[in-house]
Amino acid sequence: MVVGETTGGGTNPVSWYGVGYGIVVAIPMGRVTNPITKTSWNHVGVKPDIAAPTAQTLKTAHVAILRTLVSAAKEDGERTKLQRVLAMVEKGESEKPIYTLRGER
């Protein structure tokens, strides 16, 4: 599953050549074509399964994974715990770590 924004669509391989005076040029040396559609996605990009702004990509993916886990949970206790974590992630919250001294339980 791809989560995020549509990629830039840079597919064709290039080789870099120095032409002197510190100038380097990139020259395409091939073309990538989808074997099924017979088209190139150059300048088109790959569309994500779940669109999300870059800044929200990690949270969006986390929520999608948790929703899948909640729907697949077989035990009520597991489902309840996952639903609690899902609600926290959707609000942008996280659990605070619990620190204990060694030997203390």
N, C-alpha and C positions, 0 to 999 in steps of 0.2 A: 504494500500500500504506500502510495506517495502522498505526503501531506505538505502543503506549502503553496508557493506561487509557481506559475508556468515558467519553465526554464527559458533561457535566452535563445536556445535553438542553434547553438554552434556545434554542428555535426561533422562537417567536412574536414578531413585531416589536412594540415598545412605543414610545410617545411619552411624554415627560416633561412634566409640568405643574406649575407653581408654584401652590400654593393659599394662599399668604400665610404670613407669620410665619416665613419661611425654610424652609418645608416644601415638598418636591417629591415628587410621586407618579408612578409609572410605570403607565400604563394600556395594556393590550394593544390594538393597533389592527388585528390580523389574525391569521390562523392559517395555518401552513405545513403542507401535506399532501403526502405522497408520492404522485405521480401513478399509481404502479403498485399499491401496497397500499391506497391511500386512507386511510392512517393518519397520525398525527402522531408524531414522535419527541420531542415536548416531554415533559420529565421522564423520558424513556427513554434518550436519548443515542445516540451512534453507537458501536457496538462496533468495536474495532480488529481488523485482520486478524491481528495478532500482539499478544497481551496482554503487558504488561510494566509493572512499577511505574515511576512517573515517574522515579525516580532511575536506573533501568536502561534507560530508553528509547533513548538515543543508542547505547549499547553493543549493545543487542538489535538495533537497526536496522542497525548496522555489520556485525554478525555475519551477519544475514540477507542483506545485499547481498553480502558476501564469499562466502557459501555458493553464492549464485546464480552469481557470477562463476567460482568454482571449477568448478562443474558445466558451465558454458558454455565454459570454456577449451579451445581446440583444440590448442594447443602444450604439450608437456610442461613446458618451462621456465617458461612463463607460469603453468601450473597449480601447479607446485612453489612458485613465488614467492608466489602467492595463498594456498596452503595454509599457508605459513610465517607470513604476515601474519594469517591467520585464527586460527591457534593462539595467536599473541601476543595478539590482541584478546580471544579467549575467556578467556585468563588475566588480562586487565586490564593487559597490558604494552604498551609502544610502543617503536618504534625510537628510539634516541638520535640526535639530529642530528649530522652530521659537519661541523665547521667547519674551513675552510682559509684561510690568508692569501692575499691577492691575489698572483697570480704563482706561487704554490706549487701544484703538481699532483702 
